[in-house]
Amino acid sequence: MNKYKTTIGLEVHAELKTRTKMFCACPNNPYNIEPNTNVCPVCLAHPGTLPVINEEAIRSILKVGLVLGGKIIEHPKFDRKSYFYPDLPKGYQISQYDLPLISGGELAGIKLERIHLEEDTGRLTHIQAASLVDYNRAGVPLMELVTKPAINSAEKALEFAKELQLLLRYLGVSDADMEKGQMRVEANISISLNRRKLGTKVELKNINSFKAVKDAIASEVGRQTELLGKGEGIVQETRGWNEDKKISFSQRIKEEADDYRYMPEPDLPPLDFTATGSPVDIKKLRLSLPEMPWEKRRRFSKEYGLQKDSDELGRLIKDRGEAEFFEEVISEIGRKEKGLIRLIVNYIDSDLVGLMIQKKIGWAELKVTPENFAELMLMLHQNEITSKVAKAVLEETFTTGVDPHQIIGEQKLTQISNEQTILLAVEEVIRENSDAAARYKAGKEQALKFLVGQTMIKLSGRGNPALVEQLLREHLSK
């Protein structure tokens, strides 16, 4: 048993998927455009400009809070958080301090402290001795979710981060792409010999992938454990994570809340969700919430016989669009046999999603309808077509939108299951490949696979594979 107590709390930032920035009318599109072009006097903090609250950003945070069972603060307010850095044009950040939008809640068995709303900073790019500042991201709506110090391992922290990303995507409030910086994880880690008390807290930043979440936290736990083992103290500080070297490094001594000199934002009045005519209707918002990943996981396991922790179920749940497409396909078929469901899951997740990734399209642009896909899967399941034909037809339907039945009929792609037709091909293949036939008769099972392949070629890939193999074995045993 480890004699040290590990305590981890997470702070997760996620850029919200709103049309405009948090306090101005600039488009919320900080990526893939020229630096410093998506800006205005408000987000650049020119004197005399006034911020205006983005209502859609407020609704996004409230949705997250409602799903996680948090308490909606009836009169939240915004505050100024003062600190000076080149990527922060105001010299302060509009955030929330003592009255956030959401208090409490729970996700993946981890209690939450709060969820609040603030504006994002700009970005710095370091090139040799120079630093370039891009303010396109400055002012983008940013959710910050803070957990209680209730996580005890890197693995549990990783599970939490993955579940939060799923939640944000299901709600449609954020794409939460860690590689693009749309979701950023910071960890507060402490190690203590006294299991009733917390140790000195170290904040770990620059965690920009799920792999880094696990690696960085595990590394910091190891670093602190080693220091305590040597009788050395832990310094309260902020450390960065170097993904290439797999080590953390000191950035600065950790600030306390007093260092930020929080004060109520004088240009923004407190919100009032109880007032008549409030732009946010909490009841309507609650009714608009979709089925959540963990709810869908339980239901899919019960309805479709998919094991709760299986890869099949995990692949389906990871994308709301994929899960909805799957259910529409099942609805079209009207059957729930285990083998058929597994076939559908595999073809959606490997073949269909593979084509979507290759062509860079989403579910909304997909030409393959659930009805088309259901027809194709039924024909394959009932051995009317081969797997090779199914893949080729799916690709053509994906490109053209043409019904699979039409493609199969026009190109005469139905599977050949006539024994006499297959037997003629089998006899011809054996005559042409007498050496392989002899090797099989001598006990070389691999030779049969070669003969099956040659027979399928004779039948233009349309032969019933099981029947081809059966007739080959029977003919070769004579």
N, C-alpha and C positions, 0 to 999 in steps of 0.2 A: 504493500500500500504506500502511495506517495505521501510523504510527511508534510508536503506543502499544499496549501489551498490555492487553487487557481480561480480567479474571478475575472470575467470578461464582460464588458458592456460595449455595445455597438452604437455608433452614430452613422446613419446612412442618409446620404443626400441623393435626391433624384430630381432631374430636370423634368418639369411638367410639360405635357404635350398640348399647350394652348396655342391659339392663333397669334396672339401678341405677347409682348413681354409683360412683366409683372406690374409696372407702374407707368407704362407709356404705350403708344400705338405702334411701335416698331414691330415688324414681324418676328415671331419667335422661330428664328432659323439661323442659329449660330454656326452651322457647319457648311463646308463646301462652298463658301462664297468669299469674295475678296475681303481682306482684313479691313476693319473700321469703315465699312460701308453700310452696315445694318445698325445705324446709331442715330440718335437725335439729341437735342439739347437736354431732354429730361434724363435719359439714361447716361448721358455724359456729365450730368450734374452742373449744367451751366447756371449761373446766378439768376434767381428770379423764377426758375421753373418749378412746377408743382407736380407731385406724383398723383396718379389716379389708380385706385385698386382694381385689379383684374378679377372680375366676378367668377369667371370660369376656373381660375386657379383656386379660389376659395372653395368652389363646389368640388373640385378634384380632391382637395385635402379632406373635406367633410365625408366624401364617399369612402376614402381609405379608413377614416376614423369610425364610420358606421359599421363597416365590414369587420373591423378588428375589435368592436365592442368598447371603443373608447368613449369618454364623456365629452360631449360637445360643450365647450365653454360659451355661455350665452352672450357675454360681452368681451370678446377678445380684442386685443389692441396690437398695434405695431410699435416697435422701439428702434432707436438708433444704437447700433453696436459699433463703437469707434475703434478703428485700427487703421494704420497707414501702410499701404502697400501699392506698388505701381499699377496692379491690375484692378484696383478699387477706385474708380474715378471720384467718388464723393469724399473719400477720406473716412467714410463710415458706411455701414451696410444697414439697409432697412430690414429688420428681422423681428422676432418676437421673443420676449423674455419671460415675464412673470404670468402673462395671460395668453397662452398659445391657443390655437384653434381646438386642439384635442388634448385631453389629459387621460393617461392610462390606456388600456387595451391589452391585447395579447395576440401573439402569432407564433405558431409552431411550438407552443408550450412555454414561450418566453414572455414575461410581463414587460409592458412598455411604460416608459416614463411620460412621454409626450410626443406629439407630432405638431410641428409648426411650419410656417411659411415664411420665406425670405427671398431676396433677390440674389442671383448668382453674380460672381465676379467676372472680370475679363480673363484673358489667358496670356501667359508669357511664353515666348519661344526663345530659347537660349541658343545663340549661334556664336561659337568661339567666345570672344570677349564681349559680345553685344547681346542685349536682351530686347526683343521686339514685343510690343504690347498690342493685342487685338481686343477691342472692346465690343465686338459683335455679340459675345455671350453676356456682357454686363447687363444686368436687369432681367435676365431670363428667370421665370418663376422656378423656385427651388424648394422642394419639400425636404425637411429634415426630420427624421424619425430617430428617437433616442430610446434605447432599451434600458431596463433596469440592469444593474450589475448582477445578472442572474445566469450567465453562460459559463460553463466550466471546462469547455474544450474547444479546440480549433474546429473539430468536426461538427459540433453543434452550431458554431458560428456560421460555418459554411451552409449547413442545412437552412438556417434562418435566412441568410442572404438569398439563397435560391428561391425559397418560398415567397419572399417579399417581391422579388423580380416577377415571379408568376402572377402574384396578386396585382401588381401595378399594370401589367400587360392585359390581364383579364378585364380590369376596370377601364382600360384604355386611357389612363391618365398619364402614362409615361412609357416610352419604349425601353427605358432602363437598360440600355446597351452599355455595359461596363467598358468595352474597348473604345467607345466614343466619348466616354466620360459622362454619360447620361445618368449613371448610377455610380456613386463613389462610397466606399466603405471605410470607416475609420474605427479603430478598436482601442478601447481603454482597458489596459491589462494590469493586473496586480497579482503578486504572489506573496502569500503570507504563511508563516509557520504556525501562527495562532489561527485555528480554524474558525474562530468566532469573530475575527476582525479582518478588515481588508488591508492589504499591503499598500505600498506607495504606488500610485497610479502613473502609468506611462501611456501616452497617446501615440498610436501608430497610424501614420498617414501614407498616402501614395499607393493605396491598395486598389488596383484597377482591373482585376480579373478574379474569377472564382478560385482559380488555382492559387493566386496570390493571397486570397483571404485565408486559406488554410495554411499555406507555407509561412506567411508573415507572422501570423499569430503563434503558430507552433515554434517558430524561431525565437520570438520574443519571450515566450514562456520558458524556453530552454536557456536563453541568456540570463533572465532574472533568477532562475533556479540555480544556475551555476554561480552567480554572484553571491547569492545568499549562502550557498554551500561553502564558499570561501570566507564567509563572515563579513563580506562587504555589503554596503548599503545600496539601495536603489535610489537614483536621482529622479525626481518628478520632472519630466520633460516631454517634449514632442519629438518623435523620431520618424524618419522617412524609411521607406522600404525600397531597396535596390533589387529589382526582379532578376536582373542578370547575374548578380553576385550572390543572391539569396541571403543577404544580410541587411540589417537595419542600421541607420546612422543617425546621430544626434542632429537635430535641426535648431531647436531653441528650448530654453527653459519654459515649462508649461505656464500659460497665463491662467489667472483666475478670473471669475466674472467681474470683479472690481476693476480689473485692468482694462476692460472694454468700455467702462463708463457708460453703461446702459442708461438711456433716458427715453421717455415717451416720445414717439415721432410727432412733432408739432404740426406737420402738414397733413396728417391723416387722422380722422376722428375714430374713436373706438367703434367696432361693429356691434350691431344689436340684432340678434337672430330672433328675438321675441317680439320685435316691433311689427305692427300691422303694415303690410306692404313691403316687408323685407324681401330683397331680390332673391334670397335663398329660401326655398320651401323645403324644410327638412323632411317632411312626410313624403313629398313627391320624390325627393332624392333617395329615400330609403326604398321606395317601390321600384325605382329604376335600376337597382343593383342586380347584376347578373349572378348566376350560380358561380360560386368560388371554386378554385382548384381542388381544395380538400373535400368540398362537398361533391364535386364531380368525380373525384377519385373513389369515394365511398360508393356512389351510385353506379358508376361504371363497373366496379368490382361485383356489385350485387346483381345488376341487370344483365351484364354480358359475360359473367364468369371469368373476368380477367383478374388474376391474382393482385392483391393490393400493392405489393412491392415489386411487381414484375416489370421488366424492361418494356414490354408491350404497352402496359398501362401508362408507364412513365412517359413514353414517347407521345402517346395520344394527348396526355394532359398538358404537356409543356407548351402547347400552342392552342389557344382558344379556337382559332379558325379551323385547325386540324380536327379538334374534338367535335366541333359542330358539323363539319363535313362528314365525318365518320357516322354520326348519329343520323344524318339525313340519308346516307347510303343505306344504313340498316333499316330505316323507315321505308325506303323504296322497296327493299327486298322482302321485308316483313317476316324474316326468319332470324333465329339467333343460335344456330348450331355452332358449337365451339370451333370446329375446323374451318367453317366459313368465316367466322369472325376473325380468326387468326390470319386467314388469307387476306381479308380486307385490310386489317391493320398493317400487315407487312407491305402490301402494294401501295397503300396510301403513304406510309412513312418512308419507304425506300424509293419506289419508282416515281410516284406522283410528286412528292416533296423534292426528290432529286431533280426532276425536270423544272420545278418552280425555282429552285436555287440556281440551276444552270441558266435559265432564261431571265432570272431576277424579276419575277412577278409575284404578287401576293394573291390571297384567296379571292379578293374582290375582282381581280382581272382574269380569273381562271375560266377557260372555255370548256373544261370538262365539268359537266353538271353531275350532281349526285345520282341522277337517273341514268346517265351514260355510264358512270362508273359501276353502278349496281348491275346493269345489264352485262357489262364485261366480266365482272367477278362471278356472276351466276353461270355464264357460259364456260368460264374456266373451271369452276367448281364442279360442274356437271360433265366435264371432259368433252365439251363440244369444240373447244379449242385448246391448243397447247400453251404452256407458259411463254414460250418464245413468241407465239402469235399474239398473246395477250399484251406483252410488252410493246410489240411493234404497233398494235392497234391503239394502245393507250397513247403512245407518242404521236400518232397521226391525229387522234381526237384532240390531244393537247394543243396541237398546232393549228388545226382547222376547225375544231368544234363539231365535226361531222359525227353522226351517230355510229357507235361501234358496229351495230347490226348491219348498217349500210356498207361500211368498209369491208366487213367480213364477207358479206354477200357478193359485193362487186369483185373482190379479189379472190373469191373462192378459197377462204382460209379456214373453213371448218375442219375439225379434226377427223382424220380417217380412222375409223374403227371397224371397217369391214375386214373380216379375217382373211378372205380370199385375196383381197387387194394387197394386204400386208404380207401374206404368205408368198406371193409372187416376188415381192421386193426382197424378202428374206432369202429365198432360194437363189436369187440373182446375186445378192451380196456374198453368200457363202461360196458360190462358184468363183466369183471374182477375187475372193480373199481366202483361198484354201489354207494358206499358211496360218492366218489368224484362227481359222476354224480348228486347225490341228492343235494349235497352242491351247485353245480352250479345252479341247478334249483331253489334253495332257495335264489339265488341272490349273491352267493359268486363267484365273477369273478376270483379270484385267483385259484379256483379249475380247471378252464378251462386250465390254463397254465400247470398245472400238467397233465391233460389228453392229451394235445398237446405233452408234453414231452414223455409220455408213448407211444403214437402213433408213434412218430419219432423213438423210440427205436425198436418198432415192424418192422418198415420199414428200419432198419439198418442206420438211420440217413439220408436216401436218399429221404424222402418224401418232397413234395412241402409244406413248412410251411404254406403259405397262404391258400392253398387248404385244408390242414389238419384241420386248424382252422375253415374254412368255413363249412366243412362237419360235424365237431363236433357240431357246433352251430345248424346247420340244424337238425341233428339227435336228439339232446337233446331238441329241441323245440317242438318235436312231442308229 
